[in-house]
Amino acid sequence: MLLIDAVRPLALWLNAHAVWPTLPVWAYVAITLIDTHITTTCVTLYLHRSQTHRSIAFHPAIEHFMRLRLWLRTAMPTQEWVAVHRCHHAHVDTERDPHSPIFYGIWRVLFLGTKLYHTAAHDPAVIAQY
């Protein structure tokens, strides 16, 4: 009961300041799923296929939309993501792979993957080489 009592004021405050305070919970769930799907699609198509592998090209307006969306949603600069991913491809499942489940373990990659990404992304040698 203590946890519920502690969360209630926060829930009331959030509801009072919500964009759509009368929206049902299922609608928030749907918006979250759609938002996540669009972001994941932008990562897959823009960062991975278009920027890292250069295997697909988009109209500049589409590229700008995807780059802006990813910047707003993930705060990841495109150059850093591309460099880390190219480093991953160059050193798959070795000690130099920035996020190898073989080297780091699957649980560390799943739950601390952001930390592994930031470590590699802030390594000037990785950014310069890839």
N, C-alpha and C positions, 0 to 999 in steps of 0.2 A: 504494500500500500504506500510506502514511503516514496518509492520511485514514481508511482503514478501521481502522487501529490506534488512532487517536485517538478514533473513535466507539465502539469496542467497550466500553470501561468505562462509558460513558454508557448504552449499550443494555442492558448487564447490570444496571446500577443501576435503570433504568426497569422492566425486567422483574421485578426483585425487589420493586419497590414498586407494581406494577400492581394494579388492582382485581381483575382476573381473569388471573393470570399464565399459566394454561394455555390461555387462549383462543387459537384459531388467528388468524393475521393477517387472513384474509378476514372474520372476525367483527368485528374492529376496524374494518375498512373499511366493513362493512355498518352498524355502529353510527354511524360518522361520517357516512355518507350519509343515514341516517334522521334523525340529529340536525340536519344541515344543512337537510334538507327541511322539518322541522318549524319551524325558525327562519325560513326563507325564507317559509313559509306564514304565520307570525305577522306578519312584516313586511308582506306583501302584504295580508292580510285585516285585521289590527288597525291597524297604523300608517297604511297607505296608504288603504284603503277606509273603515275605520270612523272613524279619528281625523282624517285630513286632509280627506277628502271628505264624511264623514258620510253615505255611501251605503249603509251596512249597520250594523245594530245587533246586538249579542250579549247573551246573558244575562250579568249581572254576574260570575258565577263563571267563565265563559269569558274575559271581558275580563281579569279578575284573573290567570288562568292565563297568558294571552298576554303581559300586561304584565310579570309576574314572569319569564317565560321570556326575554323580550327584554332585560330589565334584567340578568339573570344571564349571558346569552350575549353581549350586545353592549355593555352598560354605557351605552346611549343613553337619556337621559331622553326620555319621550314628547313632552313639550312642545317640546324642541329639535328632534327629528326632524320633527315636524309643521311647525314654523316654517320650517325649512330647505326642506322640500318645497313648502310653500305659496309661499315666495319663488321657488323654481324655477319653479313654474307661472305665477307673476305675470310672470316675466322670462325666459321660455324662449329659449334660444340668443342671449342678449344678454350684454353685459358684466356686468350685475347678476345673471345666473343663477349660483348658487353652484357648479354642476357641469356647465356646458355643454361638450359635446365640440366644438362649433363654436368656441367662444371659447378654451377651454383645450387642446383637442386630445384625441383619443380615448385616446391612450396615457397622458396625464397623468391623465385621469379614471379610467381602468381601474386604474392602478397607484398613484396618489396620491389616489384618491377620498376616503379616510378623512381625509387632511389637509385637503382642500377642505371636507369636511363640518364638521370641527372648527373651521376658520376661520370659517365661516358661523354655526355653532352658538354660538360664543363672541362673536359680535357682538351687543351689547345691542340695537341698532336692529332687527336681523332678528327677534329674539325678541319684542320689544315690538310690532312692526308686524304680524307674522303669527301 
